Structure formats: structure tokens, C-alpha cells
Amino acid sequence: MDDVTATRRDLSAQGWTEAYERSVMDTFGPPQRILVRGDGAYVWDAEGNRYLDLLAGIAVNALGHAHPTLTAAVSAQLGTLGHVSNFFGTPAQITLAERLLRLAQAPEGSRVFFTNSGTEANEAAFKMTRRTGRTRVLALEGGFHGRTVGALALTHKPAYREPFEPLPGGVEHLPFGDSAALEEAFSPASVAARGEVAAFVVEPIQGEAGVRELPAGYLALARRLTADAGALLVLDEVQTGVGRTGSWFAYQQPEVGGGIVPDAVTLAKGLGGGFPVGAVIAYGERAATLLGRGQHGTTFGGNPVAAAAALATLGVIERDGLLAHVRDVGETLRRAIEVAGNPLVADVRGRGLLLAVRLTRPVAAQVATEALAQGFIVNPVAPDAVRLAPPLVLTTDQALDAARFFAGVSVPGSTASSKEG
Ligand SMILES: *Cc1c(COP(=O)(O)O)cnc(C)c1O
């Protein structure tokens, strides 16, 4: 059969990289490798080198690469009915909505809106906040919520925001994890000066900021303050959701959420196991009806292939007991890295399989480069932190392999010298 997709050109890695640089917009910088194939927790590059993928496409490939159940579900749906628009419903879309509501233990009247990405899920949530009749939205310093302009208004990082101002107004960024600052934002003086709060949008664990956990009790306080003020509590679980931290959603862990029920949860990354799909879960009648008929829309959102991918992903997580596995293997990985005692490693923070190896010096980029050279994909999420967000199917042996890398890694100027001399 002719290769009508024409992707099988036999270029060298160098040839592909040059073709990339001539054809793909330079928003990401040059690709670190050209990857051609994956299987489970491994990927292979164009030169045949194998890597243990400890990033999983940035916390996306929950089932690893080329999972047979996901492949079969996507293929079967595409071969049956691939797209219909939201003028129509499909069994896959409806079943996924029901399933998400069940996993969220969402009360009567709750509803789901489907998107294609995390930023779109947050965009929809942002539009929900405007429908409260208030425009003052709180978010946190260090928070990351996406790159479309609404989500970007919620995102804190000045380098991402400033080139695109003016952004939608009304968003205030509070100091991370500061309970007093949060209480102050809801105080009569603050409300008199800046208006009633429409919503607080927050990640249960900040991912892009370096896997930062909120202090115990913070989300419970946020729930109390928002509820008392008639404001929405929106949890951005785009990165932490779908089993990543060892529960369906991070806030469901008592130590994280303290038993709260949010008004909305946004999801994407892991939801489709690598297929682009996002969702907003709106809890209860009030949140679920903020966006009325015609007030929001999407051509692709809820697409049956994406829904089938999500159903397969959720189904395998459930069938294979991956939530418990994530807690176990995550703990194994964390402890194995910590006990190795590499002086370059301060500690490991995070939950489940969303971890950051904190370094004693700001050399995360060099560590990531060395990791790649040794066959491990990791992410220098901060100057002194290396993020690990491997597939949820990571095995204990693979976790120990990763730990061995961190036990031995040294970079120039490092005192960790197990490989030197
Ligand atoms: C990745 C991420 C987003 C943005 O998702 P995209 O699919 O890249 O648009 C939003 N919020 C959080 C917490 C994320 O980690």
C-alpha cells in the first residue's frame, strides 16, 4: 500500500531536526530527540536508542505507550463513528460523562463539559465564573492554568503573560499557600475595595511550579471561605487528576482536600491516555447551569474517539488497580531515590507518580541532559527540581532503574562523584 501519510521518510535524526526547524514554529525550541516508537514505559528515538519515559508526555500517557486496550478502543471507535459535532450525542460521550460524575462522586444535578485540552477546560471554567455576575477571580502565585488568553489570565508567570497583555481582567494572584492572604481576600475591607469574589481557581498540587503541595488544611479553608462568600471553588486537576497522585482526583485524598466538595474540577492531560481530551466537571445544580444554552461551545469537544480513549484509560486504571499501584510504586521510587543519599539530591516531594527530585544546587537542566544521555526522560521543571510523571503502569523494576540514575548522577562541579575519578 502506498504510504499516503508520507511519514516514513528515512531521515536521520539530524535530518528530521533540520526539517522540524524549517517547518514547525519555534515556540518550543528544537526537539531534544526525534521519537519514533513507544511501548509501555519506553520510547525509542530515530537512531534506535531506548529511553525510560519518566515524563509520559508531561503527565499524559497514563497507560504508557501503545497500550493495546487504548489502541483497540480508539481504532474501533474511529472505524465506527469518528466525529459528529455537538448537534448530536454519542454513546461514548454520554457514558464518559456519567463515568466522570461517578468517579467524582458528584451530587445530583452535576454535569460535564468536554474540551480538547487543559487550557480549554480552564477557559470554560473561567467563563463559568463570569456567569456568577461577579468578575473578581482569585488564583495563586506559581499557578499554571494554560496558554489561551482566559487561562493565561489565571496563570501567574509574568514571562507567559506579559507579551499578551491586556488579558481578561479581574484576576488577582495571592501568595502560594498563605492562609492569611486568602482570608484577607475575602475580608469586608477587601470586598469593599475590590468587589465580591466570583471564584478561586487553584491546583491541589502546583505542577508546572515544581510539584508544590499546598499546606494541610488550605483547600478546606478555601472551601469554607468560598462557600461563605457564595463564590466558586474551581480545582485545576489537569495535571493531578486521573490517578496521577494515587486517587482519581488529588483533592479526594483526605490529606489534600480534607473531604471538600468543589464547584468545578478541570481535567485533561491523563484523561485520554495520550489522546487529546479535557473536561470540566461542574458539581451540583448551580455550577452545572452557569453556562446556559448557546453560552459556550466547541466543535471537537466530546468527540467520540476522544471519549472512547478516555473510557479505555479510566477502564484500565480501574481494572488493573492502578490507583493502589501508583501509591506503591510512587513510594518505592521516592524512597529509593532518597535513601541512595546522593549529595546532589535534597529530597523528593509530591504524591503518587507526580514527583519532583529537589536538588541541592540549581543544575536541573544539566541533570536532565545527563539523564537523556543515559536513557531516561525527565523534566527540569525548576532550576533546582527535576519532575517525574511517568506512566501509571511504571513497574517496580523500572522505578528502581530510575532511582539508580539519581543515585549515581553527577554534574560538573558536583560533589556527587560516584561516577568520577
Ligand atoms: C498542563 C496544564 C494545563 C494546560 O493544559 P494544556 O492541555 O496544555 O492546555 C492547565 N493546568 C494545569 C495544572 C496543567 O498542568
The ligand as an SDF file (V2000), in Angstrom:
LIG
                    3D

 15 15  0  0  0  0  0  0  0  0999 V2000
   -0.8330   21.3680   31.5060 C   0  0  0  0  0  0  0  0  0  0  0  0
   -1.7360   22.1410   32.3760 C   0  0  0  0  0  0  0  0  0  0  0  0
   -2.7160   22.9820   31.8410 C   0  0  0  0  0  0  0  0  0  0  0  0
   -2.8420   23.2520   30.3630 C   0  0  0  0  0  0  0  0  0  0  0  0
   -3.2120   22.1060   29.6520 O   0  0  0  0  0  0  0  0  0  0  0  0
   -2.9900   22.0610   28.0650 P   0  0  0  0  0  0  0  0  0  0  0  0
   -3.6100   20.7680   27.6670 O   0  0  0  0  0  0  0  0  0  0  0  0
   -1.5240   22.1500   27.8190 O   0  0  0  0  0  0  0  0  0  0  0  0
   -3.7170   23.2260   27.5010 O   0  0  0  0  0  0  0  0  0  0  0  0
   -3.5630   23.6260   32.7180 C   0  0  0  0  0  0  0  0  0  0  0  0
   -3.4600   23.4370   34.0480 N   0  0  0  0  0  0  0  0  0  0  0  0
   -2.5350   22.6330   34.5900 C   0  0  0  0  0  0  0  0  0  0  0  0
   -2.4870   22.4530   36.0710 C   0  0  0  0  0  0  0  0  0  0  0  0
   -1.6360   21.9710   33.7790 C   0  0  0  0  0  0  0  0  0  0  0  0
   -0.6850   21.2060   34.3180 O   0  0  0  0  0  0  0  0  0  0  0  0
  1  2  1  0
  2  3  1  0
  2 14  2  0
  3  4  1  0
  3 10  2  0
  4  5  1  0
  5  6  1  0
  6  7  2  0
  6  8  1  0
  6  9  1  0
 10 11  1  0
 11 12  2  0
 12 13  1  0
 12 14  1  0
 14 15  1  0
M  END
$$$$
